[in-house]
Amino acid sequence: MSNLFVDVSQRFINRALVALLTICTCIFLLGIPPAYASLTDDRFDGNVFALYGGNSSLVNPKFNITQSLERHKPVIIVLYVEDSRDSKAFASTISQIQSFYANELTFITYNVDAIIPGVKVTPENPGYYYQGVVPQTIILDGDGKVTLNAKGVIPFEKIDDNLREVFNLLPRAESVKLKRRQLNEVNTELIPVKTK
């Protein structure tokens, strides 16, 4: 009886080892590449705001343009594509803007791949503002007037200056000075400069 148990156990172990060796060989021969996410290429890695902005809350807006304007709430529209190095780089800037203006501004991120060619859209649709370049940033005041329409990767300061005008805030020169601090290879944060 004990010899039968040893034989069955030995056969099971041998089969498991053969199966494991087969799986490892297949993986090696198929050359399954490791997963890479890179800020410096135009390869699809996933949602740019979740990966590179560290902020997946920017993906699905709480309100659309019409709902925001009915509440007289300004809107920032960011048009992007997920396989664009410029969109990846810009995601961190938009995340920083949200950290300052999240309660007062509606953030609408819109993947331009969702635009259907030949379909006429109205100003209530983010695709209406698309001008063929990503990223593109549009700011609408509470009445729906465009106050900023900028193409490409623009600095935090340009967006902030425009929002200061929209919200009637002090100009940057008269408010607390901020400096950038690197958090990691992708994200920075703005912190107040200590004055003596």
Salt bridges, closest charged atoms under 4 A:
ASP41 OD2 - ARG43 NH2 3.14
ASP41 OD1 - LYS88 NZ 2.91
ASP42 OD2 - ARG85 NH2 3.19
ASP45 OD2 - LYS88 NZ 2.73
ASP143 OD1 - HIS72 ND1 3.74
GLU157 OE2 - ARG180 NH2 2.96
ASP160 OD2 - ARG164 NE 2.78
ASP160 OD2 - ARG172 NH1 3.07
ASP161 OD1 - ARG172 NH2 2.92
GLU189 OE2 - ARG181 NH2 1.90
